[in-house]
Amino acid sequence: MIDFMLVDTPFTFPQACVGCMSQKGPMVDTHRELRGYGHVYVCHICAKTTARLMGFAEGERLDELADAVVALGERDREIASLSKQLSDAVIALAAEQRVNEEQAETNRDLKANIDRLHTEIRHAAESTLAAVSS
């Protein structure tokens, strides 16, 4: 037996809540089929009504819990979004670090070339000065 599962959108016929025929998710997928009806889904409104009628929570408390579930879902989506942004920022930072390392290596090479040319020019100047002085 497969456990109930929360889905964003019903995808098996009749793609609607068994209680109110709403097609708006999220819904509980019961993984059950009713002969002559089809796949059984329960929307969040019917689940809340059922919970209230079964005495799982009283009116205001049930509303608070339902609001908390919505807020938790929003927070989870926000955390996922921020995690994605952080991951993207880490990747971008790593790329920037590679560019900076390449630029530092290029700068070291250029400085070495400048030092070499400076030495060559100094030797050439000293040689020319020695030749002119003699």
C-alpha positions, -999 to +999 in steps of 0.1 A: +000+000+000+014+034-010+012+062+015-007+094+008+014+120-009+011+158-013+012+169-049+011+204-064-012+194-092-034+164-097-023+145-128-045+114-131-081+115-142-104+131-130-076+155-118-099+169-092-108+167-055-132+139-047-151+162-023-156+194-041-141+188-076-116+216-072-086+213-095-065+238-075-035+222-057-019+213-035-038+181-030-034+148-012-029+120-037-044+089-020-031+065-046-066+049-048-090+045-076-128+045-073-146+024-099-167+047-121-149+078-107-112+075-111-082+086-090-090+100-056-075+133-046-084+155-016-079+193-018-065+213+012-100+228+018-117+194+021-089+180+042-092+210+066-130+205+068-125+168+074-099+175+101-123+199+118-152+174+116-131+146+130-121+167+159-084+169+152-084+206+160-111+232+167-120+261+145-095+288+153-067+264+162-072+246+130-071+279+111-039+287+129-024+254+120-035+257+084-019+292+082+013+278+098+014+251+071+011+278+044+037+300+061+060+270+064+056+262+027+064+298+018+095+297+041+106+264+025+103+280-010+122+311+002+149+289+017+151+269-016+154+302-035+180+316-012+200+283-014+199+285-052+211+322-050+239+312-026+249+283-048+250+306-079+270+332-059+295+306-048+299+294-085+303+330-096+328+337-068+349+306-078+349+319-114+360+353-103+387+338-082+400+318-113+400+351-133+419+369-105+444+341-103+450+342-141+454+380-139+478+377-110+498+351-131+498+374-161+509+403-139+538+382-125+548+373-161+547+409-172+567+421-142+593+394-149+595+406-186+598+442-174+626+433-150+644+413-177+641+442-202+652+467-176+683+446-170+690+442-207+686+479-213+709+487-183+736+463-197+732+478-231+735+513-217+766+503-197+782+487-227+775+517-249+788+541-222+819+520-218+825+520-256+820+558-259+842+564-228+872+545-242 
